[in-house]
Amino acid sequence: MRALKGGSSRYSIFALARNALSYHENWQKAWRSPEPKPEYDVIIVGGGGHGLATAYYLASIHGIRNIAVIEKGWIGGGNTGRNTTIIRSNYLWDESAGIYEHALKLWEGLTQELNFNVMFSQRGVLTLAHSEHELKEMRRRVEAIRLNGIDSEVMTPAQIKKLVPIIDTSPTLRYPVMGGFIQKRGGTARHDAVAWGYARAADDLGVDIIQNCEVTGILREGGKVTGIETSRGTIKAKKVGCVTAGHSGVVAEMAGLHLPIDSRPLQALVSEPIKPCLDTVIMSNAVHMYISQSDKGELVFGAGVDSYNSYSQRGSVPTVEGLLAAGVELYPIISRLRVLRTWGGIVDTCPDASPIISKTSVDGLYFNCGWGTGGFKATPGSGHVFADLIARDEPNKIAAPFSLKRFETGYLIDEHGAAGVAH
Ligand SMILES: Cc1cc2nc3c(=O)[nH]c(=O)nc-3n(C[C@H](O)[C@H](O)[C@H](O)COP(=O)(O)OP(=O)(O)OC[C@H]3O[C@@H](n4cnc5c(N)ncnc54)[C@H](O)[C@@H]3O)c2cc1C
């Protein structure tokens, strides 16, 4: 196990006991709220999980300490705090297997690394097949995944029924369950905790986390980035990394760049809490719905993206209706539940449903975006390789295929099958 870098002295059983004596009123703040300095070595725009992870790894691995994370709202308030937390690495192509498996391995030690419980739960992620064709394609995908050394197993309807007693596997369904495949090392984590854990650990290493500060311009001179304009004034920087998910297109325009990204709403919802009845994550791409049960007992549901472009962080009613219709058919007990909350985020999708981790034509300006419907699972891996790119100004082997160059060379990484609907 690596040394505990993230404020290890502050969260421990002894700290818990000591603070209990003062009714838990004297806990130190998890991170500071500093005023922005006039200049930083590196500025990260966007305080989601990916931006905070980037800042943490820049400080912890590359020794760069004069860093600011600039967030227009509050940290984790974007897609990081709005997603349904599915984590898996069972993607089709080698390039995707590289980045998502790198992330999954980091997830496995993240709670210890950050000294913050991110509640990573390897409860398995099961994907259902609803037709012969889907099942055949799934078998092929399972082989490809296993060739990359990633765990993946095909399941029969009987095995699925045993694992998930609430599912209806009768052959008369509109979309019958013909089989599926599972990644047992996949699962879920607590999304807010990921943002808070990285924020606390980065702050501990001297990173300034500046919330309520919107970036409104990217300053350049002679083809090189020199800083940013913000709602709290100008801040100079030698390097700027943009990690703004659904707003990446908007931020890129500030530097005169045009990214091949669509921003669209993606919704999720939870039911009222019930007793434990589901201890795995189940995705069903053909009927556009997926389900898991949170630690609080709520059933967590998600759908595919809404079909129109928008920055509104809310989606349309027909998408939710379609998701619930499919849900009730597959899991009849749902019909008796009330919906507690619905919400949406803005997801940033590239034409090949793969992310961008890249330098740009502006020296010292980098983008990490395009994670679309499935970037939460990549958070530690994405931050890790993006920090490396910013520090060395060269992509490493894992990041290189995700460069913007692929849209010129045509070497796309088409993950629509694994990522277009699924998360
Ligand atoms: C409903 C839903 C369900 C999802 N389910 C899953 C899932 O199950 N599994 C999975 O892997 N992924 C899932 N995702 C996708 C995942 O949430 C994202 O890919 C991931 O969280 C992106 O993280 P991020 O840090 O890049 O972005 P964000 O968390 O969105 O952070 C970007 C930040 O940039 C800030 N920002 C934007 N513009 C500016 C500006 N001008 N100045 C300063 N700050 C700015 C925003 O306020 C925001 O906080 C889901 C997404 C949604 C919406």
The ligand as an ORCA input file, in Angstrom:
! r2SCAN-3c Opt
* xyz 0 1
  C     -27.327     11.515    -14.853
  C     -25.915     11.074    -15.100
  C     -25.557      9.762    -14.867
  C     -24.248      9.332    -15.084
  N     -23.918      8.065    -14.729
  C     -22.627      7.650    -14.824
  C     -22.256      6.382    -14.345
  O     -23.068      5.626    -13.799
  N     -20.948      6.001    -14.473
  C     -20.017      6.804    -15.062
  O     -18.868      6.393    -15.190
  N     -20.344      8.055    -15.499
  C     -21.617      8.501    -15.395
  N     -21.964      9.766    -15.814
  C     -20.947     10.618    -16.451
  C     -20.040     11.253    -15.395
  O     -20.826     11.858    -14.402
  C     -19.114     12.290    -16.002
  O     -18.488     11.784    -17.169
  C     -18.022     12.692    -15.034
  O     -18.550     12.911    -13.747
  C     -17.345     13.946    -15.523
  O     -16.554     14.463    -14.475
  P     -15.839     15.857    -14.660
  O     -15.063     16.114    -13.438
  O     -15.128     15.855    -15.967
  O     -17.058     16.860    -14.874
  P     -17.945     17.697    -13.852
  O     -18.141     17.003    -12.578
  O     -19.171     18.120    -14.614
  O     -17.013     18.941    -13.562
  C     -16.842     19.994    -14.475
  C     -16.889     21.261    -13.665
  O     -16.518     22.367    -14.506
  C     -17.203     23.495    -14.019
  N     -17.189     24.533    -15.028
  C     -17.828     24.543    -16.218
  N     -17.589     25.700    -16.862
  C     -16.775     26.433    -16.068
  C     -16.195     27.719    -16.164
  N     -16.404     28.512    -17.229
  N     -15.431     28.179    -15.135
  C     -15.182     27.397    -14.037
  N     -15.732     26.174    -13.891
  C     -16.511     25.693    -14.892
  C     -18.598     22.949    -13.696
  O     -19.289     23.795    -12.799
  C     -18.279     21.585    -13.121
  O     -18.254     21.548    -11.713
  C     -23.277     10.229    -15.618
  C     -23.633     11.560    -15.869
  C     -24.924     11.984    -15.601
  C     -25.290     13.419    -15.864
*
